[in-house]
Amino acid sequence: MHLIVDITISPEEYLKWYQGAARSVVARSRDGRRVSFPAECLRPYVSHGGIQGSFAIYFDDNNKLLGVEKLR
């Protein structure tokens, strides 16, 4: 199972996650569901401009996170 989310996070806001002040990202999927996942999953996608793009969030049947993939 997967959900598609569109995420825009400023560099300053991601710094909070990086420094440990916040651990989870909460986003709304394109189909309207709320999804929460560890901020560290987005670390490979951080640039000087923060994080911006569409992502597929993959879960198993027990809603355990399997991975995050940036969509092109």
C-alpha positions as CSV (number, residue, x, y, z in Angstrom):
1,M,0.0,0.0,0.0
2,H,1.2,3.5,-0.6
3,L,0.0,7.1,-0.3
4,I,1.1,10.1,-2.3
5,V,1.9,13.3,-0.4
6,D,3.1,16.7,-1.6
7,I,5.6,18.2,0.8
8,T,7.2,21.6,1.1
9,I,9.4,22.1,4.2
10,S,11.6,25.2,4.6
11,P,15.3,24.7,5.5
12,E,14.5,26.3,8.9
13,E,11.7,24.0,9.6
14,Y,13.7,20.9,8.6
15,L,16.5,22.0,10.9
16,K,14.0,21.4,13.9
17,W,13.7,17.8,12.8
18,Y,17.5,17.5,12.2
19,Q,18.2,18.8,15.7
20,G,15.7,16.4,17.3
21,A,13.1,19.0,18.3
22,A,10.6,17.2,16.2
23,R,10.7,13.6,15.1
24,S,7.7,13.1,12.8
25,V,6.4,14.6,9.7
26,V,2.6,14.8,9.4
27,A,1.2,15.3,6.0
28,R,-2.1,15.0,4.1
29,S,-2.2,12.5,1.3
30,R,-3.7,13.4,-2.1
31,D,-6.7,11.3,-1.2
32,G,-7.3,13.2,2.0
33,R,-5.8,10.8,4.6
34,R,-3.5,12.0,7.3
35,V,-0.1,10.3,7.4
36,S,2.7,10.5,10.0
37,F,6.2,9.2,9.4
38,P,9.7,9.7,10.8
39,A,11.4,12.9,9.6
40,E,14.7,11.0,9.1
41,C,13.1,9.3,6.1
42,L,13.3,12.6,4.2
43,R,17.0,13.1,4.9
44,P,18.2,11.9,1.5
45,Y,15.9,14.6,-0.1
46,V,17.1,17.7,1.8
47,S,18.7,20.4,-0.3
48,H,19.7,24.0,0.5
49,G,16.1,25.0,-0.2
50,G,14.7,22.5,2.3
51,I,12.4,19.7,1.0
52,Q,10.0,20.1,-1.8
53,G,8.2,17.5,-4.0
54,S,5.8,14.6,-4.3
55,F,6.6,11.5,-2.3
56,A,5.2,8.0,-2.2
57,I,5.0,6.7,1.3
58,Y,4.9,2.8,1.4
59,F,3.3,0.8,4.2
60,D,2.6,-2.9,4.8
61,D,-0.8,-4.3,5.7
62,N,-0.2,-3.5,9.4
63,N,0.6,0.2,8.5
64,K,4.3,-0.3,9.2
65,L,6.4,2.1,7.2
66,L,8.4,0.3,4.4
67,G,9.9,3.3,2.8
68,V,9.7,6.8,1.2
69,E,10.4,7.5,-2.5
70,K,10.5,10.9,-4.2
71,L,8.5,10.9,-7.4
72,R,9.7,12.6,-10.5
